[in-house]
């Protein structure tokens, strides 16, 4: 149990929240198939031990970019094996359709109607924001993050070491994270100089390297192996936030940066697509190295590994999401609140606890990680969060479902989306825009707007657009200015 002092400190934290309830029937996922619930194996005998948790996050990886979700040309043998040895989710959702707010929901258990960081602004988490790392640390976990953070600049209250992480290595700033050959990375609160050379480097470290020596992804993979080796006695929480396959936006159409386009060098594809595929396969390879280490250390059955992506696929750096059918059967990409922008490939592996080869159609989102981690660790769950533990789904037990899932997005106006049972409502641009309605059980690709046929459902969803959020001074909801009518001539 958490010590009284730590628990008292956490319960004084101010969190925003909303009530949650039950959701209707789930819809088909990757291959548009109906799936079966998994039944968990009996827990291992012996004294109870708090499990390790490794959460691996890809950056801009689409629902259709992975083999077990239908990808035919990009090789992802490790992720396919994780799914075969564990559980594949067909209806897992990112916290947002872009990076920073998605990561904020993952850490805080609050959706984008309540969390502090709701867009890609350089806005840090506050001292009063409670993170999953902080809650696990209070339960005796060693906590580490490697990769991309994006919700706290240097010296602010939002840096990982001030948000519950014992160890941190990577990029703080999102634009810095565009550059795969940066001149420095962060280790805890100090800069680590690298051997790369970046002419005209931006103040946050962004740019295009002229001398490419140390590839950041490879450094992250090595750091992850070292962290697990060092803390194998457990329990530990590792948040491994890779930047692959995000583009280096500063490099224009040559932004898919990777040391080698192997194993796709001989393909007759555009170079950008070779590089894009090579990035994903490189990440898959390094996840394989991590999984092999966990097994070699004998902590396989004490370690829950979850893999996901922070949002849908991008059209940046010369990449074309249509080339590999990156969103699969879904509509939309990154920066859309259609399914292709927020539904993400997600799988979990925990030998002896998660049934191998199982598939779950439970609909959950990033804000559910925090209560799930709390249930794993025996930690008290903070009040007034939006998340709901999906541990029962992982273990094949009856799973409570959400009454609704909510997103808002603050670029190109303010867009909102609600998933309520099989219904999906989307409102793009402003409160004055008409709400679109889709029946995902019949229309996974959101091709047919049925709002006119179901005004009662639209009314319910529009009420949620208003009630599922609180105001945030950094992300105001403003109505578009209406043009004044010219004065009548007299």
HELIX and SHEET records of a PDB file:
HELIX    1   1 UNK A    4  UNK A   11  1                                   8    
HELIX    2   2 UNK A   67  UNK A   69  5                                   3    
HELIX    3   3 UNK A   77  UNK A   85  1                                   9    
HELIX    4   4 UNK A   99  UNK A  108  1                                  10    
HELIX    5   5 UNK A  132  UNK A  137  1                                   6    
HELIX    6   6 UNK A  160  UNK A  162  5                                   3    
HELIX    7   7 UNK A  176  UNK A  178  5                                   3    
HELIX    8   8 UNK A  216  UNK A  230  1                                  15    
HELIX    9   9 UNK A  249  UNK A  254  5                                   6    
HELIX   10  10 UNK A  271  UNK A  296  1                                  26    
HELIX   11  11 UNK A  300  UNK A  302  5                                   3    
HELIX   12  12 UNK A  339  UNK A  342  1                                   4    
HELIX   13  13 UNK A  366  UNK A  368  5                                   3    
HELIX   14  14 UNK A  369  UNK A  377  1                                   9    
HELIX   15  15 UNK A  391  UNK A  394  1                                   4    
HELIX   16  16 UNK A  451  UNK A  453  5                                   3    
HELIX   17  17 UNK A  455  UNK A  467  1                                  13    
SHEET    1   A10 UNK A 190  UNK A 193  0                                        
SHEET    2   A10 UNK A 184  UNK A 187 -1                                        
SHEET    3   A10 UNK A 167  UNK A 171 -1                                        
SHEET    4   A10 UNK A 142  UNK A 148  1                                        
SHEET    5   A10 UNK A 236  UNK A 241  1                                        
SHEET    6   A10 UNK A  52  UNK A  58  1                                        
SHEET    7   A10 UNK A 303  UNK A 309  1                                        
SHEET    8   A10 UNK A 346  UNK A 349 -1                                        
SHEET    9   A10 UNK A  87  UNK A  89 -1                                        
SHEET   10   A10 UNK A 358  UNK A 360  1                                        
SHEET    1   B 2 UNK A  92  UNK A  93  0                                        
SHEET    2   B 2 UNK A 364  UNK A 365  1                                        
SHEET    1   C 4 UNK A 405  UNK A 409  0                                        
SHEET    2   C 4 UNK A 415  UNK A 420 -1                                        
SHEET    3   C 4 UNK A 423  UNK A 427 -1                                        
SHEET    4   C 4 UNK A 436  UNK A 439 -1                                        
END                                                                             
